Amino acid sequence: MINQEKKVTIKDIVEYFKLEILVEGDLEQNIETNDIHRAGYELTGFFMDKDELKRAVHVMGHKESEYLSRLCQNRRDQILDEYFSHKFPALVLSSKVKDIEHILERARIYNKVVLKTKNRTTEFIRDLNNYLKNMLGREIIINEAILLDVYGMGVLLKGERDLKIGAAIELIERGHKFISDQNILVKETARGLVGINTRALSEPEKDFYLLMGDDQEDINLTLNFGIVSNEMKKGIGLIVELEVWQEKKFYDRLGIDEVYENILGHPIKKVTLPARKGRNLAVVIETAAIDSRLKMLGVNSAKYFMEESQKIILEKKARKKRGENMDEKKISMEKFTKVNKLKVLYGEEYLKEHYITSTSITRPSMALSGYFNLEEEIYENKGLQLITNIELEYLKQLSPHKREENLEKFFSYNFPGMIICGDLELPQDFVDLVIKNKKIVLKSNERTPSRVIATLNTYLEQELAETLTVHGVFVEMYGLGILLTGKSGIGKSETALELIHRGHRLVADDLVKFRKTPDGDVVGTASKLPFFMEIRGLGIIDIKTLYGLSSVVITKNIEAIIEIKEQDSEDYLTRVNYSTGKDKILDKEVYKAELYMSSGRNAAAMVEIVVMNLMAKKLGHTKENAFMNLKGFLNK
């Protein structure tokens, strides 16, 4: 790495900003720092031996000149003589400065350059600061790296050479831009570090070639991918270190603690990505670039995931402390109300505290009549109560004493809440007891009780059904629910990530929760926090935020399991074992295949082939049938 010193003269500044020269002085003086000082305390007669009085360009605005004009001549001359005796290269007056003759008179004595801008003080200071940063910024030359523009993010690839070249070629094929791979000029500017292709100046005939080395022919990117595949310069926002997978090395799985590498004193975020069989580095690099842009906007998926996970842990601890059965399946009234779009009439403040543990929805006609022999079966199981106009009409015909007695008994039981069917007006004594007993009352827009029961009961049966949690990644492919399994680190999440890039959708990563529906289907969803993925080297990413709503789906029926395994031999061809045939999840038989990945093969592409083969089988297109059809055709 070579640092290069840069110089700018006062004359360069005059010409660039079209400044008016009031006192010429020495315009060939070099400006060697981007320091700019707004004159202030010196004009009061207070001077300190600082760099800003020796090297910085000075700027004076209206307020400072107005202050000087109010001083008596002797005091003003004394201050200006002391001021101009310092070695700062030039003074620039803003457009608002007036009564400047006394300033120019003393400046001529000391041969000090005085200039004038048409801009206001703050505007000129900002523009001059940016100009000097760009012109005087430090520079270094970086080799053994490849600079690319990935989704608008300057990504500097470092590490093992073959990995860099392979990833770069695929990224360029995917439509990203190549900047440079040798003698990358990294320059400090007002907007940060910028990487520049220097070969365009020294070897224009090879300005956009990817150098292969080892006597291999270099790749002409313009010829192969078009001029749109190239770019002259790009700000550097991310460093990606590529290395061969090391089994015993720890790779970041959360992304909470970010790592930075300093270039010219600028901290640049750095991620280390390991490469192994079937892992598509280009897709992971694309995701790293998008996630970095997201974090620049203040959205940290990993931090949000950890905060939400902590809330879940604390909630479990609180439930355990209250003595609740942790294995008991239940749904909060808050979730039940929100999912089923029910209106809360009373008890909104209790929604988070009450849970449903039963699928039953009961019309309490017997209870309201005073018959409570079934109380243990009906009310202590925490079933919901459905109130219709019939129940209310029945209460009206009871004597006041009997109605009060029956309602008091009814409200003493521990059911989670009541649902009002249609537009009913509750009697005041009923409302009073609701409030007194801290009950929840919801309203359904559906007027037919049987439809309310059928709809809500179906939902409760699905939510409270037997469940099974499985380690893996669940995706929707071609409309089918596919569960990817395999040992830890085999590349399930990375394969799923590329499948998402190919237009398929994520259901759940890591822990997939399956439940059996009333009609016998097995449905999978995220066990806890949906749509987050864990990618080694990157940490936790939010697929929904990164790729949009079209990249995710909440639930999906499972159709097949594909177990990804590492091929023991070094054979190039990937092997698929269909002999396993079937597996079971919650007693439902599903198709199963084992995919043995070899080096150099794309796991996502092979998974697609396996799923397409499954689709063909479901439609009756087997290789045996195809052979018999062909044989019959040839025999004609």
N, C-alpha and C positions, 0 to 999 in steps of 0.2 A: 504494500500500500504506500502510495506516494502523496504527501501533502504538498499542495502548490500555493504559494503566496500570490495574492492578487492586489493590484493597485488601481486606484481611480484618481484622476486629477480634478481640481476645481473646474477647469475648463470643460471636462466631460460632464460635470453636473450642470454647468451653465447651458451647454448645448442640449442636453437631454430634457431639462425642464424649461428651456427658453427663458432664462432669467435675465433681468435687466442689470447691467453692470453699472453701479454707482461710483465705486472706487475700485480701480482695476487691480492694483497690487500685483502679487505673483500668482497668476492663474495656473501655472504649471506645478504647483504644490501637490504632492501626493496625499490622498486620503487613505489611511491604512486601517481604519476602524469604522464600524457602522454606528458609532456613538454619535448621538445628536443631543445637544444641550439647549434648553430654552433659558435664555438669560433671565435672571431674577434676583437672587440674593446679592449678586455682585453690584447691582445698581444701587444698593443701599450702602455700599462701601465695605461690605463684608467679603473678604477674599480668602480662599484656602488653596493650598498648593495641591490641586487635584488634577487627574488626567483630563477631566472635561474642560479645564482651562488651558490644556496643552495640545490635545489631539482632536477633540470633538468639533464638529461644525455647529456654530451657534445660530439660533433663530430668535428673533425678537418680534413680539406682537404689539398690538395697539396699547394694551394696558401698560406695558413696560416703557414704551416711548412716551406715553402720557405722564407717567410718573417722573421721568427725566425732565420733561418740559416744565414741571412745576418747581424744580429745584432752582436755587439762585445760580447765576452763571459760574461763579467761582467754585461752588460745590460740585456742580455738574461737570465742569472741566476736570476737576480733580479726580472724580470717580471714573470718567471716561479715559483719562490718561492712564490710570492704573489698570483699567479694564483692557484697553487695547495693547498694553505692554506685554500681556500674556501671549503665548505662542499658538493659540488656536488658529486654524487656517483661514476661516472666513466667517462673516456674519451675514445672515439672510434676513431681510426685513419683510414682514408680511404685507399684504395689499392694503391693510387698514392703517398702517403706520403713517403719521403725518408729522410735520415740523421736524424734519430729519437733518436740516443743515448743520446743526450743532454736532450731530453724530458723525456726519461725513467730514466735517472740519477736523475733528480729532483723529478720525481714521486715516486721513491723508498723511497726517504727521507721522503715523506709525506704519504707513504703507500697508494697511490692513485691507484685505478684500472685503467690499461690502456689495451685496447683491439684493435684488428685490424680486419677489414672486407675485404673481397675480392671484394666488390662492390665499386662503385664511391660514392662520398659524398652525392649527391642529391638522388641517388637511395636508399642508406641505410637509410637516414633520412625519406624518404617516407615509406619504408617498416617498419621501427621501429615505426613510428607514427601510422600506421595501426595496428600493433601488440599490441601496448600499449592501443590504443583505444578499441580494442576488449577485451583485458584482464582486463583492469582497468575500463571499462565503467560502469556507474551506472546501477543498476538494481532495478526493482520494481515487485511486484506480483499484477496482476489485476484479480479481480473476477467479477461476475455479467456481463460478456461479452462473446461473441463468436467470435473467430478469424477464418477467412476463407481466402482461396486463390481464388479470383474471377478474371479470365482472367489474371493471373499473378500479380494482385494487392492484397496486404494484406489488408483485410477489417475487421475492428473491429466493430461488431454489439453491440450496447448498447440500453438501454431503456426498455420498457415493455417486461416482460419475455415471454409471449405467442407469441407475435409478433416476437421476436428474434428466438424462437425455430421453429415457422412455416416457417419463411423466410429461416432459415438455412437448414431445411430439404429439402425445394424445391430447393434451390441452389445446395445442394449436389446431389439431383436427376438429376439436369440439368448438372452434370458433373464437378462441382467445388469441391475444396478440403477443408476438415475440418482440422484445426490445433488444437484448444483446446477451452474448454468452462469454465474451472475452473483452478485457480492457474496458470494463464498465466504469464510466466516469460518474462517480457519486458526488453530487454537488450540494452544498448547504445553501438553501434559498429561504426567502421569507415564508414560504409555505412548507418548509421542512426539507427533507432530503429528496433529491431527484436523481434518478439513474439515466445516463445518456449513452447512446450507441456511438462510440468513438470511431469504429471502423468505417462509418459512413464518410468520415473525413480522411482517414489515412488509407483505407482500402475500399473505395466506393464500389468496386466490382464485386466485393464480398461483404457488403454492408448487412445483408439480411440472410446470411448463411448460418446454419446450425453446424458447428464444428464437431465432427464425430471422433477424430483422433484414431490412433492405432492403425494407420494406413487405410482407414475406411473413407469412402467418398463423402465429402461434406454435403449437406442437404440444402439445396436452393429453395428457401421457403417461399419466395415470391413466385418462382416458377411452379411450384407444387401446390401452393395454397392461395396464391393471388396476393396482390399488393395490400389487401385489407387485413392480411395476417401479420403485418409489420407496423411498428410505431417507433419513432425516433427517441422518445424519452417518456418517463413515467415516474411519478412520486412513489417512493418506497414505503409501503404500509405494513408489510408482513414478511417475516423470514421463515422459510420452511426448511428444516433440516431433515434430509431423507437418509435413512439407514436400514441395513438388513435387520430383520427381527431378531431380537435376543431374548430367549425364553426366560432368563433369570433377571432381566432388567425391568424396572418399574416404569410403566408408561401412564401418563396422566389419564385418569378415567372420569374426573369431575370437571376440570377446567376452572376451578376456583382460584388457585394460585397461578397467576400469569407470569411467564418468563419473558425477559427482555434481553436484547443484545444491543450494545452501544456501538453506533457508527458516527464518528465525528461528534461524539458527545450527545447524540440523539438516541433515546431509548426506542427501539423498534421491537414490537411484539414478535415472539419466536415460538414456534411449535415444532416438536420433533415427531415425525411420522415414521413408524416402522413398516417395512414391506415384507409381505409373506405371500405364499401361494394363494392365488385367487383374489388378492386385495387390489382393487383399482385405485391407485394413488391419485390419478387425475381427478376422480370424483371427490375424494377426501380433500384434496387441495382446493377444489371449487367450493366445497362446504366451509373450509377454513376461511376462505376469502369473504364469503357472504356473512359468516358469523362474526368476523372481525369488523365488517362494516356495520353490522347490527349493534355491536358493543360501542362503536363510535357514536351511535345515536342514543346511547344510554340504556340499551336493553341487554341485560346480562342473563341469558337463559340458565346458566349453571347456578348463579346466585339465587334466582327465582326458584329453581327446582329444589335447592337445598333449604330455602326458607319454608316452602310449602311442605317438604318432607318433615321438617322439624315440627310444623304444626300438627301433622298426622301423628308423629311420635308422642307429642305432648297430649293430644286428645286420647290416645290409647292409654297413656299413663293415668290420665284423669279418670277414664272409665274403669281402669283396674282398681284405682284408689276407692272409687265409689262401690266396688264390689260387684261390678257388672260381669256377666258371662262373656268373655272375649270371643268365644267360639260361636256365640249366638248370632244368627243372621238377622240383620235389622236395617231399616231404612229410616232416615230422619224425616220428620214431618216437613222440614224445610225443603229437602230434595223432592219428596213426594209432591208437594204443592207446586214447586217450580216446574218439574218435568211434565206434570199433567195439567198445567196452566189453570189452576184453581184459584179463585179469589179468596183472600182471607177476610172474613167478616169480624171475627174476634180472636184474640189470643196470639197475635202475630209475634209478640215478644217471647212466646214459649215454643216457637217452631224448632229451634235448635236443641231444645231440651227433651223433646218427646220423640219416640221412635215407634215404628210399626214392626211387629215381629210375626204377624199372622196375615195370611192371605184373605181371611174372611172379611166380608163387608155385610153387616147385619142391619136389617130394619127392626128396631126395638119395639115392635108392637106388643109382644108378650110382657116385656119389662114395664112398659108404660101402663099396662093394665094392672100391674101389681103382682104379676106372676114371676118370681125370681128363683125358681128352683134350678133353672139352667144357668145361673149366674156364673158359676165357675167355668163352664164350657164357653159361654158367650163373652163375658166381660173380662175375666182375668187373663184371657189369652191376648189381650190388647188388640182386639179387632176394631176396625172402623165402624161407626154407626151412621146409617143413612136416614135422614129425616125428610119425609115428603109431606104433601098436604093432607094425606090420610092420617098420619100420626098426629098432626096438629089439630085436625078436626076431631079426632078421638079424644084428645086432651080437653077440648072445649066442652064436651058433653059430660065430663066428670065433675063431681062436686068440688068446690074450691079446696076443701080439706083433703079429699082423696087425691086430687091433682098434685097438691103440694107434697103430700106424703110420697107419692109414687116418683115424682121428679127428684125429690131429695135423695131417695134411694138410688135412682138411676144415675145421678151425677156423682154419687160417692164411689163409683167404680173407676178402675184405672184404664179405661180405653183411651187411645191416643188422640182421638178427635172425632168430630161429626162433620158430615157433608150434607149441605142443603141442596135439594134437587129442584132446580128452576128458580123462578122469582117468587119466593115465599117471604112473608113478613112474620117474624118470630114474635110470639106474645112477650109482653114485658117481663112477666114472672119467669119465663124461660130464659130470657136474656140476663136477668139478674142472677140466676143460678149459674149461668155460663161464666159470668164475670167473677162471682163469688168462689167458684170451684176451679178457676184458672183453666178453663177448657178452651180448646181450639175449635172454631167453627169455620168451615170452608164452604164455598159455593161453586157448584157446577152449572154451566150454562145449559147442559143437557137436561131436558124436562122429563124424559122417560126413565124411571128408576131402573128397569132391567138393563138398559143400555149403559147407564152409569156403572152399575155393578159389573157388567161384562167387561167394560173397558178397563176399569181400575183393577179388577181382579186379575185380568190377564197381565197387566203390568206388575202387580205384586207377585204373581206366580213366577214371572221371569226373574225378578230381582231377588226373591227369597229362595229360588231353586237351588238344588245341590250344585256346588261349584268345585272346580279343580284349577289350581294354579300351576302353570308349566313355565319352565325357563326356555326362552326362545324369542324369536321375532315373528310377529304375525302380520302378514301383508295381504292386500287384495290384488290379485293378478288376473286380468282378463275376466273379472267378475267373480273369481273363485277365491275363497279364503285359504291361504297357504301358510303353514307354520314351518319356519326354518329352525332346526335344532342342530346341536353339535356341541362339542366340548368348549369350555371357555377359551377365548382367544382364537378360535378357528376362523373367525371372520363373518359371523352371522349378521352383525349390525352393518358392517361395511358393504356386504352383499345387498342387504336391504336398502342401504343408502343409494347404491347405484340403481337398484330397481325403481326407487322413487324418481331418480333422474330420468329414467326411461318411461315415466308416465304411470307407474303403478302407485299404490297408495299404502300408507302405514296405518295399521290398527294399533299395535302395541309392540314395545321393545322390552326385552329382558324378562319381565314377569307378565305372562298373559293369563287372564282369568277366564275360564270357560264355564258356562252354565247351560243346563238343559232346559229348553223351552217346552211349554205344554204340548206342542205338536211333535216333539221328539228331536228337533234340530239341536245342535250344539253350537252356541254362539260365543265368540271370543271378543274380549275387550281388554283395555289396560287395567292392570290390577289396582293401581293407585293413580298417579298423575299421567294423563294421556299425552301422546304425541311427542314425548321427549325420547331422545336416543343418546346412547353412550358410545362415543367413538374414541378408541385408544389414540392418545396424542392430542386430541382436540378437547375431550371432556364431554360434558352434557350439552346437547344442542336441542333447540325447539324446532321440529320439522314444520309445524303449522305456521310459525312466524317466518321461517326462512323461505319456505316454498309455497305458502298459501294454502287456503282451505281445500283446494282441489287435490292436494297431496296426502290428505288424511281421511279416514273414515272411522266413526265411533265404534261400530260393531260389525261383525261379519260371521256368517256360518262357516265352520271349518270343513274343507273338502279334502285336504291332503297334508301330509307331513313330509318334508324333505330334510333328511339328516345330512349335513355337510361333514365330510370326513377328509382327512389328509391322506393322500395316496402315499403308501410306503415306498414304492419304487420310484425311480426317476423317469418313468415313461412320460412322454409328452402328452399322450392322449388321456383325456379325462374319462373315467369309467363310471357308469351309472348302474347300480344294482337294483333291479326291479323285483328281485325274488322275494323280498320281504312282504310285498303285496299289500297287506292290510295291517292296521293298528287300531287300537280302541281309545277313545276319549269319552269318558262318562257313558260307557257302554255303547257308544256309536262307532261303527266301523268306518274308518277313513283310509284312503289310499296312502301308501307309504313307499318312499324310494330313498336309496342311499346314494349320495353324490360324492365320489372320490375325486378331489381336486388335485391336478398336477400343476407344476410351476408353468407359468406362461399362459395359463388358460383363464378366461374371464368367468368368474363364478356366477355373476348375474345373468350372463348370456346362457350359461348351461342350465340355470334354474328355469329360465324362460322356456327352454327346449323341453325340459322335463314336464312343465305345466302344460305346454301345448300338446305333448304326447298324452297327458292325462285327459285333456279336452277331447282329443281324437277318440280315445277309448270310451269316454262317456257318450260320444255320438255314434259308437259302433264301428269306428274306423281303426281296426287293428292291422298289424302287419300280416297276420295269417289271412285275414279276409282280403287284404289287398293282393296277396300272392295268389289266392284262389281265383279272384276276379281276373287277374292278369293271365293266369294259366287257362282259364275258360275262354278268354278272348283269343289267345294264341291258337287254341285248338279248333276254333271255328273255321 
